[in-house]
Amino acid sequence: MSEETTGPAELVECRPWNGVGPEPTVWSWPAGDRPALYVWSLGRWRYAPVHARQDLADGTVVYQVAVDLDGSTSVVSRSYAWPQPGLRIAHGSQSQPSSSGPPVLTGRERSVRMDSAGA
């Protein structure tokens, strides 16, 4: 993204689901093929890989991202409702998200399975 000094207003962060009402459907992608957003913070667009998407019962879509909000390389987890002016799509994923169990990379010639002991 280009370096911009003026842009949309700073983002409004979403509160986590509080257990009241129906539980949201949570989608996740494999770590090697996550989609990403650009997040507007402190006058710049910041790259933010998506950790999860939450579909709330009222139709609200919330993306949980990892983002360096101030350029210090300190990455934090934030949740933002989609859409809002301070969010843009950086890129999608080639893999389908999963709402039950670990997501699996797709479109790869080879897959590697890791057991609980590690590599």
C-alpha positions in Angstrom: 0.0 0.0 0.0 1.2 3.5 -0.6 2.4 5.6 2.2 -0.6 7.9 3.0 -0.8 10.5 5.7 -4.5 11.2 5.5 -7.1 8.6 5.4 -10.1 7.2 7.1 -10.8 7.7 10.8 -9.1 5.3 13.1 -10.8 1.9 13.4 -13.4 0.9 16.0 -12.4 -2.3 17.7 -15.1 -5.0 18.4 -15.6 -6.4 21.8 -15.3 -10.2 22.1 -18.5 -12.3 22.2 -19.6 -12.2 25.9 -21.6 -15.5 26.0 -24.9 -13.8 25.7 -27.0 -15.0 22.8 -26.1 -17.6 20.2 -22.4 -18.5 19.9 -20.8 -17.1 16.7 -19.5 -19.4 14.0 -15.7 -19.0 14.0 -13.7 -19.7 10.8 -9.9 -20.1 10.6 -7.4 -20.7 7.9 -4.1 -22.7 7.8 -1.2 -20.7 9.2 0.6 -20.9 5.8 -2.3 -19.6 3.8 -4.2 -17.0 5.8 -5.9 -14.0 4.1 -4.9 -10.6 5.2 -6.3 -7.1 5.6 -4.8 -3.6 5.7 -5.6 -1.8 8.9 -5.5 2.1 9.0 -3.5 3.1 12.1 -1.6 6.3 13.0 -1.7 7.6 9.4 -0.6 4.4 7.6 -2.0 1.2 6.2 -0.7 -1.7 8.3 -0.6 -5.3 7.0 -2.6 -7.6 9.2 -2.9 -11.4 8.7 -6.3 -12.8 9.6 -6.4 -15.3 12.5 -10.1 -15.9 12.5 -13.5 -14.7 11.1 -16.5 -14.7 13.4 -20.0 -14.7 12.0 -22.3 -13.4 14.7 -26.0 -14.3 14.9 -27.1 -10.7 14.1 -25.2 -10.8 10.7 -22.1 -8.9 11.9 -18.8 -10.2 10.6 -15.7 -9.7 12.8 -12.1 -10.3 11.7 -9.5 -11.1 14.3 -6.1 -10.0 13.0 -2.5 -9.7 14.1 -1.2 -6.2 13.5 1.6 -3.8 14.3 -0.5 -0.7 15.0 2.4 1.8 15.5 5.3 0.5 13.4 7.3 -0.7 16.5 7.2 -4.3 15.3 5.1 -5.1 18.4 2.2 -7.2 17.0 -1.1 -7.3 18.8 -4.3 -9.2 18.3 -7.3 -7.0 17.4 -10.9 -7.7 16.3 -12.7 -5.4 13.8 -16.2 -5.5 12.4 -16.3 -5.7 8.6 -16.8 -3.5 6.7 -15.5 -0.2 8.0 -13.5 2.5 6.2 -10.3 1.7 8.0 -10.1 -1.8 6.7 -9.1 -3.0 3.2 -8.4 -6.4 1.7 -4.7 -7.1 1.3 -5.2 -10.6 -0.2 -7.3 -13.7 0.0 -6.5 -17.3 0.7 -6.2 -20.3 -1.6 -7.5 -22.6 1.2 -11.0 -23.0 2.4 -11.6 -21.9 6.0 -12.7 -24.4 8.6 -15.2 -24.0 11.4 -14.6 -27.4 12.9 -11.1 -28.6 13.6 -7.7 -27.5 12.2 -7.8 -26.1 8.7 -5.9 -27.9 6.0 -3.8 -26.4 3.3 -5.2 -27.0 -0.2 -3.7 -26.6 -3.7 -0.4 -27.9 -2.6 1.5 -30.8 -4.3 2.6 -32.2 -0.9 1.2 -32.1 2.6 3.1 -32.5 5.8 1.4 -34.0 8.8 2.8 -33.1 12.2 1.9 -35.2 15.3 1.7 -33.8 18.8 5.4 -34.5 19.4 6.4 -31.8 16.9 8.4 -32.2 13.6 
